[in-house]
């Protein structure tokens, strides 16, 4: 059996779909399944069982001998949430429980870290594990992910294989439920469809022109293919970046969204909200060499390719992956 936590969410549900496409139907899906707006993410998926996240540890103790792999993607991902206690409970301590269970029952583990651990990028975006204790995330969400990475590296006992994946800016189908935390592409599509234009955040730094804030945007289909690669070829444990390796501007992103919708660009700028202005990342770009060195050869969608697929095949027809 293959366990996917956070299975009703954005990346988790896409991973379930990718696993189904690769012929795996022996899935155990773990999440809080009470949210109605997340239920369509799992429609049509083939799996063995759904387990409430609060009951997962007891379930795993009873079924561990039959579990072949754990993908731990469940987390609180709201970067505007300021409660450290919430992140300690859902991101840090829950992840420790999953790790310890995988150690006890010798189950390989892939878990979701985040590029938010890099903060403003003072130390660059290299997945060098000797630097993680020096990283300075900009918010409690990033802190919680970095705290777990540090904790994992300190453990004397580990799962037989483990990988922490620092997801960069993931976009793609099945993020309809994410609200404010959905990708800029999702918000651009909705705003363009409703108003005919798109408002981007104005730059509040003199070294960046408006719209030239840049991120490493990675299509969710590439993320889940990378995850299943690690399950099939569990070679070297460690913490890995997962982006495309190429930063692109928000102007590029928005222009390509207009293009995929068959419309002319109509872009204006507004102030970045004050509650996130001081913690806003102006540049991220994954150094992907460490992951490529594992033997990964499938490559990644360009921003143009990813946006075209997302807009034309999912957002316009309102489909799920």
N, C-alpha and C positions, 0 to 999 in steps of 0.2 A: 504493500500500500504506500501511496505517496500522500503526505500531509501538506496542505496549503493553508496557512493561517492568513487572516485578512482576506479570505477567499471571496467575500461579497463585495470587496472594494475594487478600486480601479485596476491596479497592477495584478492583484490576486486573481480576479476573475479573468483577466486576459491570460494569465499563466495557466489557469484551468483550461481555457480554450486551446492554448498552444499545446498543452499536454494531450488533450483529446486529439488534436490534429496529428500528433506524433504517435498515436495509437494507445495512449495510456488512459484507461477508464477506471482504474483502481484508486480513485482519488477520495481522500477524506477532507472535507472542506470545513474549516474552523473559522468562526466569526461570531459577532453579535448579529443575529439574523432578524432582529426586530424592526429594522428600518425598511419601510415599504419602498422608499425611493431607490434602494439598492437591489431589490429583488429581481428586476429585469436583467441585471448583470449575469445572473446564473441561469436564466431561461435557456433551455436547449443543451446545457452542459451535462456530460455524462460523469457520474461519480457514484461511489458506494454509499456514502453517509455524510450527513451534516452534523457537526458537533458544536455546541455553544462554547464560546471561548472560556467561560468560567468553569466549564466541566472538562476542558481539554486535558489537563494534567491527569485527572483520574482516569479518563478514557485511555490516555497513553500508557499509564501504568498497567492497565488491563490488556492492552493490545500491542505492546511494544514489539513483541517477537515477530509480528506480521508487518511492521513498518520498515520500509526500505530507504526512505528519504524524507526529510522535513524541509519545506520552504517556509520560513517564518517572515511573512510580509505584513502581518497585522501590527498596527501602530496608530498612535494619535499623531496626525500629520499637520495640524493647524499651526502655522508659523506665527500667528498673531496671538495664540494662547500664551498667557504669562504665568500660569499656575505650575510651579515646579512639581508640586505634589501629584498633579495629574500625569505629567510625563514620567515621574519616578514610578508610578504605579503601572501605567500601560506600556511604556517603552522600555524602561530600565529593568524594573524588577520582574515583570512578566517575561522579558527576554532572558533574564538569568535563569528563570524556572525552566524555560524551553531548553536552554543550553545544558543545564544540569541533567535534564531528562535524557537528552541526546548523548551525554557522556555516560550516564548510568546504563543505558540500553544499547550503546555503541551504534548510533544512528547518524549518518551524514547529515550536515545542516548547512543550508544557505540562508542568511538573514539579510534584511534590508538595513543598511546604514544610509548615509545621506551626504550629498555635497554641502549641505548646510553646516557640516562639521568644519569646513574650511573658513567660515566667517568671511571677512573681507579679502581673504586671499593673501594675507601678509607673507605667508610661508609658501605661496604657490599652490598648485593643485596636483601635487605628486602624491601618489598613494604609498609613500614611504612610511612604514610602520614605526620607524624610530622617531617620527615627528608628532605622532598623534597626541602626546601629552602636552605639546606646546601649542596646539591649535586653539583658536579663540572664536568659537561660534558666536553669532550675533543675537541669538534668541534661545529660550528654554528648550525648544524643539531640537535645535542643533546641539545644545548641551547634552540632552538626553541620549542622542545618537552617539556623540563622541564619548560620553561616559561609558556606554556599553562597549564600544570598540576598545577603550582602555582596559576595562574590566576583562574582556575576552582575552586580550593579549597577556594579561597577568596570570591567567589560570594555569595551574600545573597540569590539570587534566582537561582534555579537549575531546570533542567528537572525533571519530576516525578520519573524517574529512570535514572541514568547515570553511566557509567563505562569507565575509561581510562585504556587501556590495554598496558602494557609495553612489547611489543614484543621483544623476544630475537632473536637469529639468525635463521630466518625462511628460509627454503629451500623447493623446490618442483616444480611441474609443473606450467607452465604459466609465467616463469621468463625469457623466451627467449629474450625478448626485453630489459633487464636491463643492458646489456653491462658490464662495469667494476663492477657495483654494484650487479650483480647476485651472487648467493651463491658460496662458494668454491667448493661444489659438482658439480655444473653446469660447472664451469671452469675446474675442475679436469677431468670430463668426456670428455669435448671438447679437452683438451690438451692430455689426454691419447689416445684418438681416433686418433688425428693428429700425435703424435710423439712417442707413446708407453711408455711415461714416464710422471711424474708429478713433477714440481718444486714448493716446498713450501718455504714460507718466513723463512729465518734464524732468530734465536732468537738474539736480541741485548741486552738481559738482562742476567746477570750471574746466576740468580735464575731459569731460564727456559732453558732446553735443546732444541735443534733444533727440531721443530715439536711437542713439548709438550705445545705450546700455546693452551689454552683450551677455548671452548665456550659452551654455552648451545644451542645446535642445536635442533630446533623444526620443525617437518614436517608440512607443510602448511595445510594438511588435519586435523591435530589436532587443529591448530589455528582457522580454520573456524567452526569446531564443537564446540569449546569453545564459539565462538561468538554467534552461534545460541542457545546454552544453556542459555546464558544471556538473549536473547530475550524471550525464553520460560519461564524462571524462574527469572524474574527481582526482586531480593530480596533486597540486601544491596548495595547501591550506594558507589562508591569509586574508587580508583586506584589500579590495580591488576597487578602483574607479570603474564606473559604468556610465560613460557618455559617448559622444561621437569623436571627441578629440578636436573638435573645431567649433569655436565660439561664433555665434551669429547675432546680428543686431535685432532689436525689436522692430526696427523699420523693415528689415528683410522679412521677418516673420509676418508682419501685417500686410506688406505688399504682396507676398505670396498667398496670403489668405484671400485678399481681394481677387487675385488672379484665378485661384481655384474656384471662386464663386462666379467668375466671368464678369467681374465689375472693375471699373476704374478706381484707383486708390483715392481715398478721401480721408486724410489723416490730420488730426489736430492734437494739441498737447494740454494736459491739465497737471496741476501740482500733485506730487506724490502724497498720499494721505499721511498726516503727521504721525499716526500711530505706528507706521512701518518705515518712516523716512530715515530714521537713524540706523535702522538695521537692514537697509535695502542693499542687496548685492548688485554692484554695477558691472561685474565681469566674473564669469566662471568658464573654465575650459579644462576638461579632463585630460591628464596625461594617460593615454591608454596603453602604453607600451607593455606594462606589467601584465595586463590581461591578454594582449595579443601574444605575448611570449608563452602563454599557456597552450597555444596552438589554435586559437580562434581565428577562423578564416572567412566567416560569413559576411563580415563588413556591416555597414550601417546605412540606413536611408539618409540621403541628403535632406536638408530642411525642405527643399522644393518637393522632393519625392514624398516625404512623409506627410506634408501638409496636403498635397494633392490627393493622396490616398485617404487621409482622414476626412477631409471636407467632402469629397465626391462620393465616397463609399460608406460613410458613417454619419456625418453631421447632416448633410442634405437629406438623405432618406431616413434619418433618425434610427439607424441600425446599431446593433451591439456586436462586439467581436466574440 
